[in-house]
Amino acid sequence: MGAARCVLLDLDGTLVDSQPGIAASCLAALRALGHEPGDTLDIKRFIGPPLEDILRALLAAYGDDRIELAVAAYRQHYGDIGLLGSEFYPGINGALEEMRSAGLRIYLATSKREIFARRILENLDLATHFDGIHGSVPGGVLDHKPELLAHILSKHGISASHSLMVGDRRHDINGAHAVKMRGLGVLWGYGTRDELETAGADQLVEWPADLARAVLSTLNR
């Protein structure tokens, strides 16, 4: 019997559109630190990296380096309200069911705090599709994709050559390649085609309805 085939999935911009909730919590964090951003914040290009990197970029506009305070304010708002602003992309539920029916083991691999990621999946009735839900944890050791993916591979005894990482940003592709996995880029999220191609995505997918087919064809190569 060969090694089990596994798919590791990013959350924001891959399974769910979380932009409204993330933007609201970023606004709340900036206001908590005394800044006065407008009611609209173009957050799309910032979504994907660890939260500290997102808030560092936003605070730079104000010459403010109070990253830890901003993170605490963000997480307070996000845990109370922001995470409820996530909706799964049309077709994602079917794609997960299709991958599960094909016998794949399915894991979540997100830079979002694991506790928030789990609540989002449970809120959207998606959690039951997953064999494991993994995200960042207090202390920062799993904030970045290479470390997070290495942790998941080790914890579950997953073979990198029988696995695939799916995400919408270069961090997902770079992380996959860092641990010798293939990386599949999705085009409905927050990253551009150019970003994913430049990162060296092994394949690109345009629509959630095509995701399961693309994952299976890549794993079968």
SEMARGU-571316 format. One record per atom (N, C-alpha, C, O, CB): residue in one letter; x, y, z. Coordinates in steps of 0.02 Angstrom, whole numbers, padded with zeros to 5 digits, always signed. Each point is the difference from the previous one (the first is absolute). Glycine has a CB too. Example, Ala and Ser with C-alpha at 12.3 -4.5 7.8 and 13.67 -1.06 7.14 Angstrom:
a+00660-00284+00390 a-00045+00059+00000 a+00045+00060+00000 a+00052-00001+00033 a-00147-00058+00029 s+00077+00112-00098 s+00042+00059+00003 s-00039+00055+00037 s+00025+00055+00008 s+00034-00087-00116 
This chain:
m+00042-00060+00000 m-00042+00060+00000 m+00044+00062+00000 m+00045+00006+00042 m-00137-00068+00019 g+00080+00109-00108 g+00041+00060-00005 g-00019+00051+00053 g-00049-00008+00037 g+00061-00013-00159 a+00028+00074+00124 a-00014+00054+00047 a-00065+00034-00018 a-00018+00006-00058 a+00141+00012+00077 a-00159+00004+00033 a-00064+00034-00011 a+00012+00066-00037 a+00049+00035+00013 a-00097-00087+00091 r+00003+00068-00149 r+00004+00064-00035 r-00035+00053+00042 r-00055-00011+00025 r+00058-00048-00139 c+00030+00116+00120 c-00025+00053+00045 c-00001+00067-00036 c+00042+00014-00042 c+00001-00077+00141 v-00092+00103-00081 v-00003+00069-00025 v-00003+00047+00060 v-00040-00009+00046 v-00019-00027-00153 l+00103+00086+00106 l+00002+00050+00052 l-00028+00065-00029 l+00022+00022-00053 l+00078-00077+00110 l-00147+00085-00022 l-00036+00057-00027 l+00009+00062+00042 l-00006-00002+00062 l-00077-00076-00110 d+00098+00133+00015 d-00001+00066+00032 d-00073+00018+00015 d-00046-00031-00027 d+00154+00067-00033 l-00119+00014+00102 l-00069+00020+00017 l-00020+00065-00035 l-00042-00001-00045 l+00056-00056+00155 d+00015+00113-00089 d-00020+00065-00027 d+00018+00006-00075 d+00058-00007-00018 d-00042+00058+00132 g-00067-00039-00155 g+00012+00008-00072 g+00002-00065-00038 g+00007-00001-00061 g+00054+00102+00088 t-00066-00157+00009 t+00001-00066-00031 t-00066-00036+00013 t-00034-00021-00047 t+00159+00014+00059 l-00143+00000+00051 l-00064-00030+00018 l-00053+00052+00014 l-00058-00008-00018 l+00120-00090+00064 v-00041+00152-00013 v-00048+00052+00020 v+00022+00069-00021 v+00060+00015-00004 v-00093-00086+00101 d-00017+00113-00111 d+00012+00071-00011 d-00007+00033+00068 d-00055+00012+00025 d+00012-00013-00146 s+00099+00016+00152 s+00001+00027+00067 s+00016+00075+00001 s+00010+00029+00053 s+00023-00141-00011 q-00030+00142-00101 q+00021+00070-00006 q-00042+00048+00043 q+00029+00043+00034 q+00010-00069-00148 p-00106+00022+00114 p-00039+00048+00040 p+00017-00002+00074 p+00007+00053+00032 p-00098-00064-00116 g+00097-00049+00112 g+00015-00006+00071 g+00070+00023+00017 g+00010+00032+00052 g-00090-00125-00047 i+00128+00075-00047 i+00070+00020+00012 i+00006+00077-00005 i+00034+00030+00041 i+00007-00141-00087 a-00073+00141-00004 a+00003+00073-00008 a-00031+00034+00061 a+00027+00049+00025 a-00033-00062-00150 a-00051-00012+00148 a-00034+00030+00058 a+00045-00003+00062 a+00004+00047+00038 a-00116-00079-00086 s+00146-00025+00058 s+00043-00008+00058 s+00064+00041-00006 s+00026+00024+00051 s-00073-00138-00034 c+00072+00123-00078 c+00058+00044-00010 c-00018+00073+00016 c+00039+00035+00032 c+00005-00113-00121 l-00103+00099+00067 l-00024+00068+00016 l-00006+00009+00075 l+00022+00051+00028 l-00084-00047-00137 a+00033-00054+00142 a-00008+00004+00073 a+00067+00004+00035 a+00008+00037+00048 a-00114-00103-00057 a+00156+00029-00016 a+00067+00002+00031 a+00032+00068-00009 a+00030+00026+00047 a-00018-00149-00069 l-00017+00151-00038 l+00029+00066-00012 l-00033+00053+00044 l+00034+00044+00027 l-00008-00077-00146 r-00091+00029+00125 r-00036+00049+00042 r+00017-00009+00074 r+00003+00049+00037 r-00096-00047-00121 a+00104-00064+00105 a+00017-00013+00070 a+00068+00032+00017 a+00012+00017+00058 a-00077-00125-00062 l+00107+00117-00046 l+00065+00031+00011 l-00001+00076-00012 l+00051+00033+00001 l+00003-00141-00034 g-00115+00134+00022 g-00008+00073-00005 g+00003+00028-00070 g+00002+00060-00009 g+00046-00056+00119 h-00047-00048-00160 h+00001+00024-00070 h-00071+00008-00026 h-00047-00028+00028 h+00159-00029-00046 e-00119+00094-00035 e-00066+00014-00028 e-00003-00018-00074 e-00006+00045-00042 e-00010+00046+00127 p+00019-00156-00101 p-00007-00020-00070 p-00072+00011-00023 p-00045+00006+00042 p+00137-00091-00029 g-00103+00089-00077 g-00068+00005-00026 g-00038-00064+00013 g+00029-00049+00024 g+00008+00130-00111 d-00100-00081+00070 d-00041-00060+00011 d+00016-00056-00048 d-00017-00058+00011 d-00072+00131+00032 t+00123-00056-00098 t+00019-00051-00048 t+00076-00008+00001 t+00037+00050+00004 t-00139-00025-00077 l+00124-00086+00069 l+00071-00015+00003 l+00014-00053-00053 l-00029-00054+00002 l+00038+00083+00122 d+00035-00013-00171 d+00017-00048-00053 d+00048-00051+00029 d+00061+00010+00000 d-00079+00077-00092 i-00010-00142+00116 i+00039-00049+00037 i+00021-00059-00044 i+00043-00040+00020 i-00104+00074+00083 k+00032-00039-00162 k+00008-00061-00040 k+00073-00020-00011 k+00018-00058+00008 k-00125+00087-00064 r+00148+00019+00038 r+00070-00016-00016 r+00040-00021+00061 r+00054-00028-00007 r-00060+00108-00087 f-00021-00067+00154 f+00036-00017+00061 f-00017-00070+00027 f+00037-00027+00040 f-00033+00148-00014 i-00061-00149-00049 i-00023-00063+00030 i+00043-00058-00024 i+00016-00007-00059 i-00133+00052+00064 g+00136-00088+00042 g+00041-00059-00016 g+00058-00009+00046 g+00007-00054+00029 g-00040+00069-00145 p+00076+00037+00125 p+00057-00007+00045 p-00023-00003+00073 p-00059+00010+00014 p+00131+00050-00097 p-00026-00075+00130 p-00018+00002+00071 p-00028+00068+00020 p+00017+00051-00030 p+00073-00135+00053 l-00133+00084+00027 l-00035+00061+00022 l+00049+00056+00017 l-00012+00058-00017 l-00080-00129+00060 e+00147+00054-00010 e+00049+00052+00019 e+00025+00038-00061 e+00010+00061+00002 e+00024-00130+00097 d-00024+00033-00155 d+00024+00032-00061 d-00053+00046-00030 d+00016+00054-00025 d+00058-00153+00003 i-00137+00078+00025 i-00055+00041-00026 i-00005+00066+00039 i-00003+00054-00029 i-00060-00158-00006 l+00063+00098+00102 l-00008+00060+00042 l+00062+00044-00003 l-00006+00061+00006 l-00071-00126+00069 r+00135+00035-00082 r+00061+00041-00008 r-00005+00044-00062 r+00018+00059+00002 r+00050-00148+00055 a-00093+00061-00112 a-00008+00038-00062 a-00051+00056+00008 a+00010+00055-00024 a+00021-00157-00042 l-00087+00086+00100 l-00052+00051+00009 l+00023+00056+00048 l-00015+00058-00012 l-00072-00146-00008 l+00123+00070+00072 l+00023+00049+00049 l+00055+00045-00028 l+00010+00056+00023 l-00041-00136+00068 a+00068+00054-00140 a+00055+00039-00029 a-00025+00066-00028 a+00037+00050+00001 a+00023-00156-00028 a-00121+00107+00002 a-00029+00062-00028 a-00006+00054+00054 a-00004+00060-00016 a-00058-00128-00069 y+00060+00047+00148 y-00007+00048+00055 y+00066+00009+00039 y+00002+00035+00050 y-00123-00067-00041 g+00173+00001-00034 g+00064+00003+00036 g-00003-00031+00068 g+00034+00021+00047 g-00009+00082-00109 d-00067-00154+00069 d-00014-00033+00064 d+00031-00070-00001 d-00010-00037-00048 d-00098+00104+00064 d+00144-00085+00036 d+00030-00067+00002 d-00026-00042+00058 d+00033-00047+00021 d+00069+00095-00074 r-00162-00032+00078 r-00028-00037+00057 r-00037-00063-00025 r-00061-00006+00006 r+00049+00115+00060 i+00051-00155-00093 i-00029-00059-00032 i-00037-00043+00050 i-00056-00022-00013 i+00148+00024-00071 e-00062-00015+00142 e-00031-00045+00049 e-00067+00026+00024 e-00047-00038+00009 e+00161+00001+00026 l-00118+00103-00022 l-00063+00030+00021 l-00053-00007-00054 l-00058-00015+00014 l+00120+00096+00059 a-00042-00070-00135 a-00046-00006-00056 a-00025-00071-00008 a-00060-00012-00012 a+00118+00107-00045 v-00013-00144+00064 v-00019-00071-00005 v-00052-00017+00054 v-00049-00033-00015 v+00164+00005-00032 a-00103+00050+00108 a-00046-00015+00055 a-00069+00031-00014 a-00051-00033+00012 a+00148+00029+00069 a-00098+00066-00105 a-00064+00033-00015 a-00036-00035-00057 a-00061-00009+00001 a+00109+00118+00039 y-00009-00129-00091 y-00029-00035-00057 y-00033-00065+00023 y-00057-00015-00016 y+00144+00065-00061 r-00050-00090+00116 r-00025-00066+00019 r-00060+00005+00046 r-00044-00043-00001 r+00160-00002-00010 q-00119+00097+00052 q-00058+00011+00043 q-00062+00011-00044 q-00052-00031+00011 q+00124+00080+00080 h-00066-00005-00141 h-00056+00015-00044 h-00017-00060-00044 h-00058-00016-00010 h+00090+00137+00010 y+00020-00154-00027 y-00012-00055-00046 y-00034-00058+00035 y-00045-00031-00028 y+00146+00066-00038 g-00079-00050+00127 g-00030-00055+00037 g-00073+00013+00018 g-00041-00046+00003 g+00153+00020+00042 d-00128+00090-00033 d-00069+00018+00018 d-00046+00006-00061 d-00057-00024+00001 d+00103+00084+00098 i-00021-00029-00152 i-00043+00019-00056 i+00028-00020-00068 i-00035-00030-00042 i-00005+00125+00110 g+00104-00079-00079 g+00029-00004-00067 g-00005-00067-00034 g-00014-00004-00060 g+00089+00091+00097 l-00062-00141+00001 l+00002-00066-00033 l-00068-00021-00027 l-00004-00044-00043 l+00097+00013+00119 l-00147+00061-00050 l-00066-00017-00025 l-00013+00030-00069 l-00050-00015-00032 l+00009+00010+00150 g+00087+00048-00141 g-00008+00032-00066 g+00030-00041-00056 g+00013+00027-00054 g-00011+00081+00111 s+00009-00173-00046 s+00029-00043-00053 s-00055-00041-00033 s-00045-00025+00033 s+00154+00019+00030 e-00104-00001-00129 e-00047-00042-00038 e+00040-00045-00045 e+00049+00021-00030 e-00140+00067+00034 f+00071-00152-00009 f+00038-00043-00046 f-00018+00016-00072 f-00056+00018-00016 f+00060-00110+00103 y+00046+00085-00131 y-00011+00013-00070 y-00048-00051-00030 y+00005-00059+00017 y+00111+00110-00026 p-00161-00030-00034 p-00047-00047-00032 p+00039-00056-00034 p+00047+00013-00038 p-00131+00079+00021 g+00066-00153+00031 g+00033-00058-00030 g+00051-00033+00045 g+00021-00057-00013 g-00038+00111-00094 i+00037-00020+00162 i+00051-00028+00044 i-00026-00061+00038 i+00035-00050+00007 i+00014+00164+00005 n-00110-00111+00012 n-00028-00057+00037 n-00001-00063-00044 n+00018-00054+00022 n-00089+00134+00047 g+00049-00071-00132 g-00001-00056-00047 g+00069-00027-00014 g+00010-00060-00007 g-00112+00108-00043 a+00151-00002+00045 a+00069-00020-00014 a+00028-00042+00057 a+00035-00050-00011 a-00018+00153-00058 l-00032-00083+00131 l+00023-00037+00058 l-00032-00070+00002 l+00033-00049+00015 l-00017+00157+00048 e-00080-00110-00079 e-00035-00065-00001 e+00029-00046-00054 e+00007-00060+00010 e-00112+00116+00032 e+00122-00026-00099 e+00028-00039-00056 e+00069-00028+00018 e+00015-00058-00015 e-00079+00130-00067 m+00105-00031+00115 m+00066-00023+00020 m-00005-00054+00054 m+00038-00048+00000 m+00010+00161-00028 r-00094-00104+00074 r-00011-00050+00052 r-00023-00066-00031 r+00023-00053+00020 r-00052+00145+00063 s-00017-00088-00131 s-00026-00061-00033 s+00055-00037-00038 s-00003-00061-00008 s-00108+00116-00002 a+00161-00017-00013 a+00056-00030-00038 a+00051-00032+00047 a+00050-00029-00024 a-00068+00113-00067 g+00007-00079+00157 g+00044-00032+00047 g+00058+00042+00025 g+00045-00025+00034 g-00076-00077-00088 l+00031+00167+00038 l+00054+00043+00023 l-00007+00016+00074 l-00056+00005+00026 l+00066+00044-00141 r+00047-00042+00149 r-00001+00028+00067 r+00007+00076-00007 r+00041+00024-00039 r+00010-00130+00091 i-00090+00143-00015 i-00005+00073-00009 i+00019+00036+00065 i-00025-00015+00053 i-00066-00001-00139 y+00138+00063+00079 y+00024+00038+00058 y-00003+00074-00015 y+00012+00022-00056 y+00063-00118+00089 l-00090+00135+00018 l+00002+00073-00006 l+00070+00023+00021 l+00027-00023+00050 l-00152+00034-00028 a+00153+00036-00061 a+00066+00028+00015 a-00004+00075-00010 a+00009+00025-00056 a+00051-00132+00021 t-00073+00145+00088 t-00011+00072-00005 t+00046+00038+00048 t+00017-00025+00053 t-00135+00004-00088 s+00137+00082+00015 s+00038+00044+00044 s-00045+00032+00053 s+00024+00031+00047 s+00058-00009-00140 k-00148-00028+00084 k-00047+00026+00049 k+00006-00041+00065 k+00020-00058-00002 k-00099+00096-00090 r+00063-00007+00149 r+00000-00037+00062 r-00044-00061-00006 r-00057+00004-00024 r+00078+00103+00088 e+00005-00164-00042 e-00036-00064-00007 e-00069+00003+00033 e-00048-00028-00027 e+00158-00031+00025 i-00115+00091+00060 i-00064+00003+00035 i-00053+00038-00041 i-00059-00019+00000 i+00120+00015+00109 f-00039+00057-00145 f-00047+00038-00042 f-00019-00041-00062 f-00058-00001-00021 f+00108+00109+00062 a+00001-00141-00071 a-00013-00040-00060 a-00050-00055+00014 a-00046-00013-00040 a+00162+00037+00000 r-00109-00057+00097 r-00047-00053+00019 r-00071+00028+00008 r-00048-00031-00023 r+00142-00031+00079 r-00099+00119-00024 r-00067+00030+00010 r-00032+00020-00066 r-00061-00007-00009 r+00098+00048+00120 i+00004-00016-00159 i-00027+00018-00066 i-00026-00062-00035 i-00056+00001-00027 i+00136+00095+00019 l-00040-00150+00007 l-00022-00061-00034 l-00062-00029+00033 l-00045-00024-00035 l+00164+00001+00002 e-00122+00025+00098 e-00059-00026+00035 e-00061+00043-00014 e-00055-00026-00009 e+00129-00021+00098 n-00064+00113-00090 n-00055+00046-00014 n-00030-00011-00069 n-00060+00010-00010 n+00114+00073+00086 l-00011-00103-00124 l-00022-00010-00069 l-00015-00074-00015 l-00012-00018-00058 l+00081+00118+00025 d-00069-00142+00085 d-00014-00072-00008 d+00049-00034-00048 d-00019-00045-00037 d-00101+00069+00061 l+00183-00003-00022 l+00051-00030-00043 l+00049-00044+00040 l+00038-00039-00030 l-00048+00137-00046 a+00010-00092+00142 a+00052-00033+00041 a+00000-00076-00008 a+00053-00030+00005 a-00063+00124+00075 t-00047-00123-00091 t-00003-00074-00003 t+00037-00029-00060 t+00013-00060-00002 t-00123+00066+00060 h+00127+00035-00108 h+00036-00025-00058 h+00074-00012+00016 h+00034-00034-00038 h-00113+00096-00036 f+00104-00036+00130 f+00072+00002+00012 f+00025-00054+00048 f-00032-00016+00050 f+00026+00138-00071 d+00064-00151+00004 d+00034-00047+00043 d+00042+00035+00053 d+00018-00029+00050 d-00016-00054-00144 g+00013+00147+00082 g+00038+00040+00048 g-00005+00073-00018 g-00001+00018-00059 g+00080-00112+00078 i-00084+00137+00032 i-00005+00072-00010 i+00060+00032+00034 i+00008-00004+00061 i-00135+00001-00067 h+00170+00036-00034 h+00062+00027+00027 h+00009+00073-00020 h-00014+00020-00057 h+00065-00134+00053 g-00028+00154+00052 g+00013+00071-00012 g+00054+00024+00047 g+00034-00040+00032 g-00152+00058-00071 s+00126+00047+00043 s+00050+00028+00044 s-00023-00007+00073 s-00059-00006+00014 s+00096+00087-00103 v+00012-00081+00134 v-00013-00010+00071 v+00039+00054+00039 v+00047+00029-00027 v-00065-00155+00012 p-00002+00139+00077 p+00037+00049+00040 p+00074-00018+00004 p+00018-00058+00007 p-00121+00081+00060 g+00145+00027-00072 g+00073-00012+00002 g+00034+00010-00067 g+00060+00013-00002 g-00081-00093+00092 g-00017+00076-00145 g+00026+00017-00065 g+00038-00054-00038 g+00024+00012-00055 g-00018+00098+00100 v-00001-00172-00016 v+00042-00050-00033 v-00030-00026-00065 v+00037-00027-00042 v+00005-00005+00153 l-00108+00038-00121 l-00031-00025-00061 l-00030+00056-00042 l-00045-00012-00040 l+00020-00095+00100 d+00049+00168-00051 d-00028+00057-00036 d+00011-00003-00075 d-00042+00022-00039 d+00060+00046+00141 h+00038-00097-00123 h+00018+00001-00070 h-00012-00068-00032 h+00006-00052+00032 h+00080+00140-00009 k-00104-00088-00087 k-00023-00061-00034 k+00051-00057+00000 k-00020-00057+00011 k-00050+00131-00081 p+00135-00062+00058 p+00046-00057+00000 p-00001-00038+00066 p-00001-00062+00001 p+00072+00123-00082 e-00069-00024+00137 e+00000-00032+00066 e-00067-00035+00013 e-00002-00056+00028 e+00082+00143+00015 l-00134-00055-00062 l-00067-00029+00010 l-00008-00065-00040 l-00024-00050+00027 l-00023+00165-00006 l+00067-00114-00084 l-00007-00059-00042 l+00045-00057+00025 l-00020-00058-00001 l-00009+00131-00097 a+00090-00056+00119 a+00045-00052+00026 a-00031-00032+00063 a+00006-00060+00009 a+00094+00123-00055 h-00131-00022+00087 h-00033-00025+00061 h-00057-00048-00018 h-00006-00053+00031 h+00036+00159+00029 i-00070-00088-00109 i-00057-00043-00020 i+00025-00066-00029 i-00026-00053+00017 i-00044+00155-00038 l+00120-00099-00022 l+00027-00061-00030 l+00026-00047+00054 l-00012-00060-00002 l+00043+00124-00102 s+00006-00035+00152 s+00029-00041+00053 s-00053-00028+00047 s+00002-00059+00017 s+00100+00129-00024 k-00149-00028+00027 k-00051-00021+00049 k-00044-00057-00026 k-00018-00045+00037 k+00017+00161+00007 h-00015-00114-00109 h-00045-00050-00028 h+00035-00054-00041 h-00032-00042-00030 h-00054+00131+00028 g+00153-00087+00000 g+00037-00050-00038 g-00015+00003-00074 g-00007-00052-00033 g+00006-00020+00133 i-00004+00133-00127 i-00019+00010-00070 i+00063+00001-00044 i+00050+00031+00018 i-00153+00034+00018 s+00099-00098-00092 s+00054+00001-00049 s-00007+00061-00045 s-00052+00010-00032 s+00059-00137+00034 a+00045+00168-00005 a-00003+00061-00040 a-00013-00016-00074 a-00034+00038-00035 a+00112+00018+00116 s-00050-00112-00105 s-00007-00017-00071 s-00071-00024-00018 s-00018-00002-00059 s+00139-00027+00058 h-00161+00012+00052 h-00068-00022-00012 h-00050+00054+00021 h-00060-00014+00011 h+00096-00105+00005 s-00011+00180-00009 s-00042+00054+00027 s+00003+00062-00044 s+00043+00007-00044 s-00025-00052+00159 l-00065+00090-00101 l-00007+00061-00040 l-00025+00055+00045 l-00045-00010+00040 l+00022-00057-00145 m+00053+00127+00098 m-00023+00059+00036 m-00040+00043-00048 m+00022+00012-00056 m+00077-00015+00135 v-00157+00026-00058 v-00043+00042-00041 v-00009+00068+00033 v-00020+00004+00058 v-00040-00106-00103 g+00075+00156+00009 g-00008+00066+00029 g-00005+00054-00053 g+00009-00013-00060 g+00053-00026+00159 d-00075+00100-00077 d-00011+00055-00047 d+00056+00052-00001 d-00003+00047-00038 d-00118-00065+00056 r+00173+00008+00025 r+00054+00049+00003 r+00068-00034-00009 r+00006-00061+00007 r-00076+00134+00068 r+00120-00033-00090 r+00068-00026-00011 r+00026-00036+00063 r+00040-00047-00005 r-00018+00139-00077 h-00045-00070+00141 h+00023-00031+00062 h-00018-00074+00002 h+00037-00041+00027 h-00048+00152+00032 d-00048-00128-00088 d-00022-00070-00001 d+00045-00041-00046 d+00019-00056+00017 d-00137+00093+00007 i+00133-00009-00082 i+00041-00036-00049 i+00072-00007+00026 i+00030-00053-00003 i-00103+00096-00091 n+00100+00012+00119 n+00069-00001+00026 n+00005-00048+00059 n+00049-00036+00006 n-00032+00155-00043 g-00067-00119+00080 g+00000-00045+00058 g+00000-00073-00022 g+00036-00041+00028 g-00095+00128+00039 a+00017-00102-00117 a-00004-00068-00025 a+00067-00023-00028 a+00024-00054+00017 a-00145+00071-00044 h+00151+00025-00014 h+00063-00019-00031 h+00056-00006+00052 h+00047-00039-00009 h-00083+00096-00096 a+00032-00018+00159 a+00051-00003+00053 a+00001-00068+00035 a+00052-00021+00025 a-00066+00144-00008 v-00044-00157-00016 v-00002-00067+00031 v-00007-00055-00052 v-00020-00056+00016 v-00032+00108+00086 k+00069-00035-00164 k+00002-00049-00055 k-00069-00025-00021 k-00007-00056-00025 k+00119+00022+00065 m-00164+00075-00029 m-00068-00016-00024 m-00014+00040-00063 m+00033+00050-00014 m-00072-00074+00131 r-00009+00000-00155 r-00024+00040-00057 r-00049+00052+00025 r-00033-00009+00051 r+00050-00089-00129 g-00021+00153+00042 g-00045+00055+00019 g-00048+00018-00056 g+00022+00016-00055 g+00067+00027+00132 l-00153-00046-00062 l-00052+00016-00049 l-00029+00068+00018 l-00021+00011+00057 l-00005-00134-00077 g+00023+00169-00028 g-00025+00067+00013 g-00071+00009-00025 g-00018-00022-00054 g+00134+00065+00046 v-00158-00010+00049 v-00069+00014-00020 v-00007+00074-00018 v+00031+00043+00031 v-00074-00136+00044 l+00002+00106-00126 l-00004+00068-00028 l-00060+00040+00023 l-00012+00055-00024 l+00071-00100-00073 w-00099+00017+00144 w-00058+00037+00024 w+00014+00037+00066 w-00044+00033+00027 w-00029-00117-00083 g+00134+00079+00081 g+00016+00029+00064 g+00031+00069-00004 g-00020+00041-00041 g+00034-00154+00083 y+00036+00126+00001 y+00027+00068+00007 y+00066+00009-00037 y+00025+00057-00005 y-00081-00051+00115 g+00085-00059-00136 g+00061+00006-00039 g-00016+00003-00075 g-00053-00023-00021 g+00116-00038+00111 t-00018+00087-00129 t-00010+00005-00072 t+00031-00059-00036 t+00041-00037+00028 t-00042+00162-00019 r-00019-00134-00071 r+00031-00053-00042 r+00075+00011-00004 r+00039-00047+00005 r-00146+00036-00072 d+00128+00074+00057 d+00071+00015-00006 d+00038-00018+00064 d+00055-00028-00003 d-00083+00121-00077 e-00001-00078+00138 e+00032-00017+00063 e+00010-00075+00007 e+00054-00023+00020 e-00106+00124+00032 l+00001-00139-00069 l+00003-00073+00007 l+00047-00031-00051 l+00037-00047+00016 l-00154+00048+00029 e+00116+00025-00106 e+00045-00026-00051 e+00073+00015+00017 e+00044-00042-00009 e-00134+00056-00078 t+00102+00047+00112 t+00068+00020+00020 t+00026-00044+00056 t+00059-00016+00004 t-00083+00134-00040 a-00021-00137+00081 a+00019-00044+00057 a+00014-00072-00023 a+00027-00039+00038 a-00096+00111+00038 g+00048-00088-00138 g+00014-00067-00026 g-00054-00051+00014 g+00014-00059+00008 g+00103+00085+00005 a-00180-00003-00009 a-00056-00047+00012 a+00003-00057-00051 a+00010+00011-00059 a-00081+00083+00106 d+00061-00155-00023 d+00003-00059-00043 d-00061-00004-00046 d+00003-00031-00053 d+00065-00029+00140 q-00123+00090-00065 q-00060+00002-00041 q-00044+00058+00027 q+00005+00017+00059 q+00000-00144-00085 l-00046+00155-00018 l-00047+00052+00021 l-00072-00023-00014 l-00012-00037-00048 l+00098+00127+00025 v-00132-00070+00066 v-00070-00018-00007 v-00042+00064+00000 v+00010+00044+00042 v+00008-00157+00015 e-00065+00118-00104 e-00038+00062-00007 e-00063+00001+00043 e-00021+00054+00023 e+00065-00045-00137 w-00075-00067+00125 w-00065-00001+00033 w-00003-00055+00053 w+00029-00053-00010 w-00083+00099-00094 p+00019-00034+00160 p-00007-00052+00051 p-00030-00065-00027 p+00018-00054+00023 p-00032+00144+00061 a-00030-00085-00133 a-00030-00060-00029 a+00051-00046-00032 a-00012-00060-00008 a-00093+00125-00011 d+00163-00037+00000 d+00053-00039-00032 d+00054-00023+00049 d+00048-00034-00020 d-00070+00097-00085 l+00015-00044+00169 l+00055-00012+00047 l+00014-00074+00012 l+00057-00021-00004 l-00088+00128+00058 a-00021-00146-00040 a+00012-00070+00015 a+00033-00036-00058 a+00046-00040+00010 a-00145+00041+00066 r+00076+00013-00137 r+00028-00032-00060 r+00074+00019-00007 r+00042-00043-00016 r-00155+00046-00040 a+00129+00061+00068 a+00070+00022-00007 a+00044-00032+00054 a+00057-00020-00014 a-00098+00128-00036 v+00016-00112+00111 v+00038-00031+00054 v+00014-00073-00016 v+00056-00024+00008 v-00108+00104+00075 l+00001-00115-00104 l+00008-00073-00014 l+00047-00012-00059 l+00040-00046+00002 l-00156+00027+00042 s+00110+00061-00095 s+00043-00010-00059 s+00073+00014+00017 s+00045-00033-00025 s-00140+00064-00051 t+00107+00020+00119 t+00068+00016+00020 t+00030-00055+00044 t+00058-00019-00008 t-00086+00141+00001 l-00012-00148+00054 l+00024-00053+00044 l+00012-00065-00037 l+00041-00041+00021 l-00102+00094+00072 n+00026-00063-00148 n+00007-00062-00038 n+00058+00001-00048 n+00016-00051-00032 n-00139+00036+00042 r+00156+00073-00017 r+00057+00004-00046 r+00060-00040+00026 r+00052-00002-00032 r-00092+00114-00006 
